[in-house]
Amino acid sequence: MYSPTYAIVDIETTGHSPKKGDRMIQFAAVFIRDWKIQSTFSTFIQPGKKIPMFIQDLTHITDEDVKDAPTFEEVAEEIHQQLAHCIFVAHNADFDLPFLQAEFKRAGMPKWSGKKMDTVELSRLLFPTSFSYKLSDITSEIGIVLEQAHRADDDAYATAELFIRCKEEIEKLPISTLEQIHKRAFLLKSDLASLFFEILQNKRKRSAPEHFDFYKGIALLPKSRTVQSNQQIMHYPETKNQKRMIFNDGLADFKEREGQFQMMDSVWSTLQNKEEIAIEAETGVGKTLSYLVPAYFFAKQQNKKVIISTYTSHLMEQLRDNEVKKLESIVQAPIQVALLKGANHYIDLVRFEELMRADDESYDDTFAILQILVWLTRTQTGDVEELNVSSGGQLFIDKIRKTTFSSKQAEAEHDFHRYALSQSVEADLLITNHAMLFSDKDRLEPLFTTNIGACIVDEAHQFVQAANTRDERTFSFTQWKYVFGQIGLSDGEQLAGKYYRLVEQQDYSIDYLFKDLNETFSLLVSTFDIAIDDLVKNMLKMPVKRGHSKQSILLSNFELDYELFDIHFQMLQKWIDLAEKIVERTAKLPKDMTLSEQLITSEWKYWLNEIKMKTGEWVDIFLSSTTDYSVWLEMDQRSIPGSLHVFKKPISSSEAVEEVFQQWRGEIGIVWTSGTLTVPGNKRFIANQLGLPLTCPIKSYGSPKDFYNGARLFIVEDMPHIQQVSQTDFIEAVADAVIQTVLVTEGRCFVLFTSQDMLRKTVELIQDSGLLEEYMLFAQGMTSGSRMRLLKSFQRFNRSVLFGTNSFWEGVDVPGEALSAVIVVRLPFSSPDEPIFKTRAEKMTAQGINSFSALALPEAILRFRQGFGRLIRSAEDRGVFIVLDRRIESKSYGEEFIRSLPTISIKKVSLEDMVLDIEHWYNEKA
């Protein structure tokens, strides 16, 4: 049998564009035949130009390394011959191959021709839960050694090993799964279909023929783990010596912290006495174990469950996978833990099986299906959040989430959501998220009512945000148009047309219903457009800030004709009534419909439900009371009306919190904890937002006294005053300060903004200056990728700077020397025009309350503290916290910002003196 030769190629270059003069500086290839590495080839290449410093930093290839290397013209023929008759494989082949082809053309060589395979596409498919598919990340995750990333020889060899591993992963897949993948593999961007076919054929030779069974390719759920009770129940360590003993025995790197032991005792007392407490624990206290240890002993001794709620699913998994493992080491016993998430986290297998029958898949749909098919052979949770899919794939994922209206159930052994809920029966610790606590009260059978002994809310300051999100509604013009586009008319090619042709074959008398449905659909699309036109006209009347195309305006500023919105609502209701009548008639359809016909009926019910939900959204946003809500419209004038969004959010969280906790107060112990709960002069700022009773004490536990020895605060005195100069002048001064700081710290800086517009203008000015050409600049909203992807990229480079806005002020950990400086451009006050803030401030003012001191200032101080928290994550960390906003020294409230920080060295200096001081400090450190 013919066995192809695979040439696994990697190149290093001076940049991304051969058209702009970028050249190759290294070429490497590893040749695989019969799935064994046969030979390797690599060479440095003289590019005929200087290698940029950031490329030298990235690749560790210097001008000296390539000084005596051949030019590409001198090795072009040899490389061309090496690749002849091979299948070209690369990690991101769409970069390597076109660059190589351009170089062949420049050298007067013919283009290489043949099949190409991309290991990025292949690894995304076969490792669908991996966080990142960068070569260094994916190889590290699956245990492949990559000696030196961004050296072509090492990268090519690692890619070859990854390619072989991918082949091994394909061989593990069930035949039924492989057949489904092969059927769709022809739609992929690289020539992977032949690879899947080769392995499928080999597997078929070794196995008996089998019929396709969707459920046969799905991993069985694990059996519940029963934890045996100890013969003698361990007791909570009351004394310091007892605490030292269990921590020393369980944790190899344990360091005693007074605050940690004190917090443990406070939590223990609260749980025992069924009280309520709020605890602020600074970084370095060891907050998580401080509540986990007493929670465990309480659960075991009282035979009660303890709920632990945190903000995100990611933090839930960190708790289970990291902190609970430490707890098990400390108590020297396995711990029964259940993760409880909402139904929409889990895959609806029935819905997925139905959508696999569709015949009009996009590339994103196809690739998401392939990833899911592979994932289903491994997952033991069915939680779709495990999947790393494209943005287009996410749209498909949203279609297969379980919902409360799912009419069919998957086979019992594959009902992931039901299995997850069953784990809570035997669990001691129930780990959930804030949103789940709010949604549980609306369940027909609430989860958090039986045998609950205590509730611990971590990241308590975020509970305010979760509460405000509970009734959040969002209107998106493009989403509504997308739904309309999916349904269409009965004489068209969309769903209504397909459904009509299916039903009409069996029941000719249904024509009149579809005629009414068409008329109503046309009217509802028309009334929708008229109502939206009214919104847009009102928006366009509003003044626009110079240089700003995006607008956010409170809906209360508009003079809308709400009768138009009510008419559209009536059309929606009429269409729903007609569509449901048709569904009733389809109950008479024969039961032996083809798979394609079953999919059409299922799709009709799905989109009917989407219209119902959209109708509820329309009423909530445009036709309901707004007394306790902030409602605002956002639009970009460069894209009208496509960019149109309307948001409705509650402005108070206390009532929602009370709804959740009224059942527990006085009955169980309740602990609220966070690293930031208080501000100077307003200790109960967060507590009041949460509506905590005045009887609930607030305790604070500080870090060990030497924890912040490595931190310094610099206030730059010769910056222009932000309220006394133009934005342009201030941005120029900010850019200069950032450049000088980056040069003296050699990168490793966060620059924190409160405005995306100011961030963009500052970054553009720095780029135009050319003074940081040797550094990698990552900017939120400018550099593509999620927050975590930007953070990962920032950490990969020594000479890097990350520019961030709101979400980088908190929840981002960069321990060690990966972060040397945090620069605060402006004190993080909310914009006066930010809709939620503006609505709350106006309401306070109407009540005679000073909104600045009661809302704006404490919010800003909390963000300021959170920004400082990015800098020092362990006692070994060193770094500088730099404030460029002179209001911290010129305004009376500035002292409150400083008092909110731990006791650290503070210097008020000129920019020049700061740079000299930092340079001296870093040289001293070195």
N, C-alpha and C positions, 0 to 999 in steps of 0.2 A: 504494500500500500504506500502511496506517495506520502512522504513526510516533509512538510515545508520547512524552510529555514527562516527563522525570525531574526531580523536585525533590530536590536533594541538600542535606540539612538538617543544621545543627549548632546546638546551644544550649549556653550556659554558665549555670550555676545556683549558688545559694548552698549547695547540698547535694543529697542524693540523694532526699529524700522530700518531695513536695508536701503529703502528708498531715500532716507534722510542721512545716509552715510554710515549707519551702524554696521559693524563687521563682527565676524566670528573670531573668538579668541581661544576656543578649545572645541575639539570634536572627539566624541567617543562612541564606540559601538560594541555591543556584546552580542554574539551570535549563538542562537539556540537551535538545536536540531534534536528531534526525538525527546524533547523536553528536558534536555541537559545542556548546560553551557559548554560550547565547543571551543570558543576562542574569543579574544578581545582585541580591540584596536583603539588607540587614542593618540592624539597629538595636540600640542599647543599650536596656535596659529598667530602669526604676526598680523595685526589689524591695520598697520600703517597709520595709526593715530594713538593718542594717549588714551589709556583706559580710565574712565571717570572714577573718582574716588569712591562713590557709593557702590560701584560695580566691584572695585577692589575689596571693599568692606564685605560685600555679599559673597564673592567667589574666592577671596584670598588669592586671586591671580593678579600679579603685579606687572608693571611694565618691564621689570627685570626678568620675569619668568618668560615673557614672549619675545624678548629682545633678539634672540638668535633663532627663533622658530621660523618655519617656512610660511610663506604667504598662502592664502587659500588657492591661488592659481597654481601653485607648485604641488599641492596635494589633491586637487580637485579630481583628477583622473583616477587616482588610487581609491579615493572615497567612492566615486561613482561605480567603479568595478566591484568594490567590496559589497555595495548594496544591490548590485544586479541580481535579479531572480530571487530576491528576499521579500518577505512581508515586512514592511516598515512599521515598527512599534515605537511609540514614545509616550512619555507622560506629558500630555497636552500636545498631541501631534499637530494640531492646527497652528502651533507656533513654530515648532522645530522644522517640519517639512516645508512650509512656504518659505521660511528663511533660507533653508538649504537650497531650495529650487532657485531662489533669487541669486544666490551665490554661484550656483552652477551656470546660470544665464550670464552673469557678469564675467565668469571665467571662460565663456565661449563653449560651454559643455551643453549637451542636450539635457532636457528635463528628465529626472528619474521617473519611471512609470511602474506602477504596481499597486498592490493592496496596502492599505494602512490600517493600523489598529491603535486605538488610544487607550492607555491604561487609566487615564482619568475617568473616561466614560465607563470602562470595564470595572474599575474599583468602586465607582459610585453605585453601580448596579449590584455588585457582589458583596459590598460592605455598606449596606444602606443606612446603617445607624452611626457610622463614623462621623465625628465632629467636623473633620476637615479632610480634604482630598489632596492637599499639598503633599508632595512626595515625602518630605521630612516627617509630616504628621501621620500619614497613613502607614508608612513603613514602621515608624516607632510604635504605632498602636498595635500592629500585628506581629511585632517582634523581629523585624528585619533590620539588621545593622546598617546604618548609613554613616560611614566614617566622617565624611565632610560634605555636607549639603552644598549644592551649587558649585561643585567641581564635576565636570562632565563625566570623567571616568568613574567616580564614585556614584554619581546619580544614575548613570547607565547601568551599572552593575546592580544597584538597588532596585532599579526599575525591572531588570531582568528577573530578579528574585521575586518581585511583586507579581510579574506576569505569570511565573510558574505557580506561585501561590494561588493566583486567580484561577488557573486551570484546575488546581486541586479542589478549590471551592466549587467549581462547576461540577466536578465529578461527584461531589457529595450530594448534589441536588437530586430529588426523586425524578424518575423519568417523566411523570405527569407534569411536574413543574418545568422541567427542561423543554418539553414539547411546547408548552405555552410560551416560554421565552423564545425558543427558536422561531416560532410562528411570527413573532413581532420583531425579531432581531433585524430583519431587513429594513426596518424603519429607523434604525439607529444611524448616527452620524459617521461612524467608522465601520470598517468591514468585519464586524464581530460575528455575523451570522455563520460564517464558515467554521469558526472556532466552536460555537455551540453545536453545530451539526456534527462535527467530527466526534465530539465527546458523546453526543446523544446516540450516534450510530454504534459506538463502542459499547455503550451501556445496554443498548437493545440486544446486541449479540450475546450478552451475558445474562439477560433476563427474559422471562416469558412475557409475551404480549399482554398488555393490560388496558382496560378501558379507562378513559379519563375520569377521575374522581376528584372534584375540587378539594374536598376535605382531606384527601390522602396526603396532600403536600403540606399540611399544616402541622406544626409541632404540637404534640399533646401537652396539655397543661401539667405542671408538676403537681405531685400529690402534696396535700397540706403537711407542713412540718409540725409535728407535735413535740413540744418542748416538755421534757420530763421535769417535774418539780423536784427541787432539792429535798433530801431527807430532812434537813433542818433549814428552815427559812432564814436567810441572812438578815440581819437587822441594820438599819440605817446607822452609819458611823457618826455617833454623836460627838466624840471628842476629836481634837486636832490629831492626836496620835493615831486614832483609828482611821481618819481620813488619809493621813500620810501613808499608812500601811497599805491600804487598798490601791491608792494611786501609784505608789512606788512599785508595788508588785505587778500592776497592770500596764503601766506606761514606762517604756524604757527612757524617754526623754523628759520625764516629769520634773517640773520646777514648781516649788510651793509658792502659791500666791494667796495672800491674806484675803483679798477681795473675793476670790473664788470660794474659799471655805465659808465666808460670811454669807455670800449669796446662797450657797447650798442650804445653809441653816434657815435662811429667810423663806426659801421655797418650801422646805420641809415643814416648817411651822405653819405656813399658809395652807398647805394641802391637808395637814392633820386637823386644823381647826376650821376648815371650810370657809376660809376668809378670802379676801381679794387684795392683791398688791400689785403695784407697778414698780419695776426695777430697771434702772438705767445702769448698764454695765459697759464700761469703756473697753476699747480694743486692748487685749492683753490680760483681761480678767479670766478668760476661759468660760464665757457665758454659756455655751451650749451644754457642756458637761455639768455646769453648775445647776442646771435644771433637770438634765437627763438622769443624773444619779439619784436625787431624791424622788423623781417621778417613778423610776423603776422600783425602788424599795417600797414606795407607797402602793403601787399597783400590785406587787406581790403580797404585801402584808394585808391589804384590804380586799384583795381579790376583785379589784375594780380596774376599769380601763382608764388610761390617761390620754386625753386628746392633746396632740402637739400640732399647732397650726403655724405655718410659715407663709411667706408671700408668694413664692413661685413653685412650679413643679420641679424646676432644677434644684432649688434649695431643699425640697422634700427628699429628692434622691440623694443629695449630699448628706443629709441627716442620716438616712438609712445606710448608705454605703460607707460613710466615713466615721461619723460621730457615734453611731450605734455600735460599730465595730470596736471603737475605743471603750465604750461602755461595757461591752461583753468581756473585754480584757480586764477591766477594773473589777467587775462583779464575778468574773470567772464562771460565767454561765451563759448559755445561748439565750437569746431574747426573742420572744414572739412579737413581730412588728407587722402592721398592715399599712399599706399606702392607700388612702382613699381619695379618689379623684372623681370628677363628674363624668357622666356617661359619654359626653362628647369627646373625651380623651381616647375612647376605645373604638376599634374598627367594627363596623357593622358588616359582618361577613356576607350576609344575604345580599345587602346592597352592592357590595364589591363584586360578588359573583354575577349579579345582574348587569353591572356596568361593563364587565369584561366582554359582554356579548355585543356591545356597540360596534358599529362599523365605520364610525367617522371620528376616530381618535386623532388628537393632535400629537406632536412629538412629546410634549410635556405629559400628556395623559399616558401615552405608551410607556414612557420611561418610568413614570410613577407606578404603573401597573407592574412593570418588571421588578422594580425595587421591592414592591409589596410582596410579590410572589416569592422572592428570595427571603425576605424578612419573615414571612409566615412559616417558613421551615425552621426558624430558630427562636422566634419571640416566645417568651413565657408570660408576657403581660398583655399583649394586644393593644398596648398604648401607642397610638399613632404619633405621639410626640417623640418617640424614639427615632423616627425616620428623619433623615436629612434630605429633603427634596428641594427642587427648584421652586421659585415663586409660582410658576405655572403649575408645577406638580402639587403645590399647596392647594390650589383651587380644586384639584381632583380629590385630594385628601379630605377637604371640607365636605365633599359629597358623600363620603363613606364613613363619616363619624356616626356613632350610635346616637339616636335621639329618643326622646320620650315617646315619640309617635311611631317607632319602628313596629310594624305590624307582624313581622315574622321573627322567629328566633333561630339563631344558628344551632347546630347540634350541641348538646349540653357540654360535651368535653371540649368544645371550642368557644364557649361563651365567655370571653375574657372579662367582660364587666361583671358578670354574675360571679365569676371565680374570685375577682378582686374583692368584691363585697363579702364573700364567704370567709375570706382570710381574717376579717375583723372579729369573727365569732370567738376565736381562741387567742386573739392578740392581747398583749398587755399594753402596748403603746400604739395608738392610732395616729399616724402621721398624715396630715391633710394640709390643704391650703386655705387661705382666708376666704376665697371665693366660695369654696365648698361649704364652709360654715354658714354663709349667707343663704346659699341655695338649698341647704338641707331642710330648712323649715318649710319649703314648698313641695317636698317630696311626699308622695302618698304614704310611704313608709319611711319616716326619718331614720337616719343611721345613728345619730348622736343622742339617743334617748335611753338606751338600755345599758344599765350597769356602768354608767360613766361616773368616775370618782373625782376627776380634776380636768381642768383645761389650761394649757399653757400656750400663750400667744407670743411667738417670737417675731422679730421685725414688726413690733407693735405699732410703730409710727406709720407703717405701710397699711395697717388695718383701716386707717382713715381713707386712703385711696381706694382700697378694696370696697369699703362701704359706699363710697361715692360712685363706684363703677357698677354697683348692683342693679341700678335702674337706668344705666346709661343707654342712650339710644343714638344711633348714627344713621343718617340718611346719606346715600351716595347716588348721585345721578347716574353714573356709569353702571352701578349694580342693578338699578331699576331697569335701565335700557337693556342690560344683558338678559334679565329675566324675560322681558317682553320679547326679545329676539329669540330666545329658546322656544317660546310658545307659538307665536305666529298665528296665521289664519288657516282654516281648513282646506283651502285650495292651494296652499304653499307647501314647501318642502320641510318646514319646521315641524315641531312635535304635534301641533294641532292637525296638520295635514296628514301625518302618518297615522295618528289616532283615528281621524275620521275615516280614512281608507280601510283601517282594520275593522272598525265598528260597522261601517256601512255595508260591508260584505255580509254581515249577519242580520242586520236590522235596518231595512230601507226607510222605515218610518221615523228614523232618528234625524233625518235631514233638517227638519224644522228647528230642532234644538241647536244644531250646529249653525244654522243661519242666524238665529238669535245670538248665539255665542260670538260669531264673527262681527255682527253689528256692535255688540257690547264691547268687544275687544278693541275695535277701531275707535269707539267713543272714549274708552278709558285711556288709550294712548294719547288721544287728542286732548282730553281734559288734563292729563298729566303734563303735557307740553305747555298748555295754557297757564297752569299753576306755576310751573317752573319759570316761565317767561315773566310772571309777576315778581317772583323772587329776584331774578337777574336784573330786571329794570330797577328795583329798589336798591340793589347792591351797587349798580352803576351810578346811582345818584350820590353815593357817599364819596367824600373826599379821599384821595389816595396820596399817601406820603410819597414824596419824590424819590424815585429809584426803587420803589417797592411795587411789584406787580401783584403780590399776594395780599389779600385782605381778610381780616377777621372782624365781623361786626355782630353785635348783639341783635337778635331778632326783634327785641323790643324797640329798636330804633326804626323799624320798618313800618310802613303803612300798607299792610297786606290786605288783599281782598279775600278774606277767609271763606267766603261763599264758593270761590273757585276750588278751594281745597276740599270743601264738603261735597261738592258735585263729583269730584274725582273719587272720593271715598264711596259715594253711592254707586258709581260705575264698577268699582272694585267688588262691592258686595253683590251686585247683580251678576257679574261674571262668575263669581265663586258659586252662587246659587245654581246657575246654569251648568257649570262644570260638574258640580256634585250630582245633579240630576242625570247627567250623561254617565257618570261613574256608576250610579245605581242601575242604569240600563245595561251596562257592560257586565254586571253580575250574571247576566244570562248567556254570556259568551261561552262557547264550548271550552271544556277544561283541558283539551288536548292541544292547546295553542303551541306553536313553535317557540323556540327560545327567543327568537327575534320579536315575535308578537308579545310574549310575556314581558320583555324589556320595555316595549312601547307602553303597555298598560301601567307598568311600575313607574316609568318616567312621568307619565301623566299625573299619577297620584303624588309623586315627589314634587313636581313643579306647582301643582295645585296647592300643596302645603306651603311652598315658598311664597306664593301669592298671598295666602292667608297671613303668613308672618309679616310680609311687607305691608299688608293692610293694617295690622296692629301697630307697626312702626309708624305708618303715616298718621294714624290717629294720635299716638303718643306724642309725636313731635309737633304736629301742626294743629291738632284739634282738642288738645287737653290742657288743663291748667298748668301754668308755668310759675306759680307763686313761689315754690320752694326749689326751683331749678334755674340753671343758667342755660339759655338756648342761644346758639350763635351759628352764623353762616360763614364758611370759608370758601374762597374762590381765588383762582389765579387768572388775572385778566388776559393772560396769554393763551388760556385754554377755557373758553366759555362755550357751553356750560359744562364741559366734560370734567372740569376740576371741582365742580360744585359739591360741597358737603354741608350738612347741617347736623349739629351735635346738641344733645340735650343731656345735662348731667345735674344730679342733685347738688345743692350747695352746702348741705349739712349732713354729717355722718352719724350724729348721736342717736337719732331715732332708730336707724337701721341696726346699730350696735345693741341698743336696748332690746330690740325684737329678738335678737339671738341669745342674749345673756340673761334676760329676765327669768327664764326657766331654771337657771343654775344658781343665781345669786342667793347665798345663804344655804344652798344645798350641797355645793361642791367647792373645792378650792379653785381660785382663778388667778393666774399669774400673767401679767403683761410685761414683756421685757424687750429691750432694744438697746443699741449703742447710743442712740440719740433720742431722749424723751423730754429733756428739759432745756430751757434757755435761761440765762441770767435775768432775774427780775420777773420771770413768768414760768415758775417751776411746773405749773399745771397746764401749759399750753396744749400739749398733745392729749393729756388726760381729759381736758375739757372738750376737745374735739371728739374724743371717744365717748364722752358723756359718762365718764367714770364717777361714781358717787364721791362726795367730799370725804367720806369716811375711808376711802381707799388710800392708804399711805403710798408715798413715792420714795423709794430708797435709791441711792446712787452708790456704786462701787467703782472706785478708780483703779487705774492700771498700777502695777508695781512702780515704786518711785523712780527707778532707773530706766523704765520702759522707753521714755521719750528723750533719753540723753543724746540720741543721735539726731534730734530734730532742731531746726532753727527757723525762726520767723523773721523775714526781712520786709519792712515797709519802705517802699521807694519814695523818698520825699520830693525828688525833683521831677516827678511825672506831672504833666499838666492836669489841672483839676477838671474832671469829666463834665462838670456842670458849667464850666466857664470857657470852654473851647469848642470848636466845631468837631463833629464826629471824625472828619478827615484828619484833623490835627491829632486827635487822641489816638486814632488807629496807627498813624505814623509813629507816635511815641511808643505804642504797644509793640509794634513790629520791631523797633530798634531794641527795646528791652528784651524781647523774646530772643532775638538773634544773639545778643551779647550773652545772655544766660545760657543758651544752647551751646555756644562756642566754648564757654568756660567749663560747663559740666559735661561736654562732649555728648550732648543729646540726653536721652533717657528722661525726657520732660513731658509732663502733662500741662497743657495750657487750657484753662477752663473759662468758658464764656457763658454769658446768659442770653446771647442773641446769635442766631444762625447767620444773620446778615453781617454782623461785625466779625464773626469767625471767618466767613468767606473772604471778606475784604482784607482782613489781616493776612490770611494765608496767601492770597494773590499778590499782595504787596511784598511779602517775604520771598515768594517765588520769583517775582520780577527783579528783586534786588540781586539774585544770584549768590548771595552770601552764605546760603545754606545748601548749596548744590551737592555737597558731600554727605548730606543727611537725608534720610527717608522721612518724608512728611506725610502723616496720616490724618485726615480731617473728616470728622463726622459730617455727613451730608454732602461731602465732595468726593471722598474716596469710597468706592463701592464696597458693600459688605455690611453685615450686621455689627452691632456693638462688640460682640465677642470675637468676631473675625478681625475687626480692627485691633482689638487688644492683643490677639494672638500675633498679628503681623507686627505690631509695635514691639512685642517681646522678642521677636526673632532677630532684630537688628540692634547692635550696640549704639549706632549713631541714628537715633530715631526720635521723632517728636510726634505726640498725639494731641490734636486740637479737638476738644469736645465741648458739647453743650450739656443740657439738663441731665441726661441719663448717665453721664460720666462723673457727676458730682458725688454719686454714692454707688455702693454695690459692686465696685471694681477692685479686685485685689491684685496688686503687683508687688509681691514681697521681694526683699533683697535689693541688689544693685540694679535691677532692671528699671527702677524708677528712682531718680536722683533729685528731681525738683517738681513741684507743683506751682504753677503760676496762676494766680487769680486775677483776671483782667478787670472784672467789676465785682463789687459786692453783690451777691446773688439775690437781689430783690426781684420779685415778680414784676413783669411789665404792667404798668397801670391799665393797659388796654387788653391784658390777658383776660378772656371772657369770664372764667370761673372766679378769678380774683376780683375782677371789676364788679361782678354781681354781688359777691359777698361783702366787698367794701361798701358798696352803695347801701346795702341792707343795714350794715353796722352804723353808717353815718346817719341813716334815717332813725335809728334807735338812740342816737346821741352818743355813740361809742367812737373813740378815736381809732379809725381803721389802721393807721400807721403803726401805732404802738401795740394794738391788740392783734394785728394780723400780719402786716407787711414785714415789720422788724423781726418778730420771732420766727417767721418762715425763713427769712434770709439768714438768720443766725444758725438755724438748724442745717440749712444747706452748706453754710460756711464750715460748720463742724464736720459735716459729711465729706466735704472736699478735703479738709485736712486729714481725715481718716484714710484717704487713698495713699498717703505718704508713708506712714509708719505702720507696718503690719506685724512686726516682731521686734523684740528688744535689740536685735542685731542690726536692724535697718538704720540707715543714715540718709538724711535728705533735708532740703530747704523748701520752705513754704513762703512764696513771694507774693505780696499784695501790691498791685499797681494802682489801686483805687485810693486816692488820697482822702476820701471821705472817712476812712477808718481812723484818721488822726485829726481831721478838721471838724468833724461833726461830733456832737455830744454823745450820739449813740455808738460811735466807733469803739469806745472802750468796752461796750457790751460784747462786741465781736471778739475782742482780744480775751476778755474774761471767760468766754465760752470754751477756750482752748485749754489743754493741759498746761502745767507750768513748764515753759520751755524758754530758751534764750530768745529775746526779742531785740532787734536792732532797727532803728530808723535811720536810713542812710541814703546817700545819693546813689544813682545807678552805677556810677564809676566805682565808688567805694564798695558797693555790694559785690561787683564783679571781682574786685581785688580780694575781698574777704573770702568769697567762695573759692577763688583760685588757691588762696593760701590754705583754706580748710581742706580742699580736695588733695592738694599736694601733701599736706600733713597726714591725711588718711592713707594716701598711697605709700 
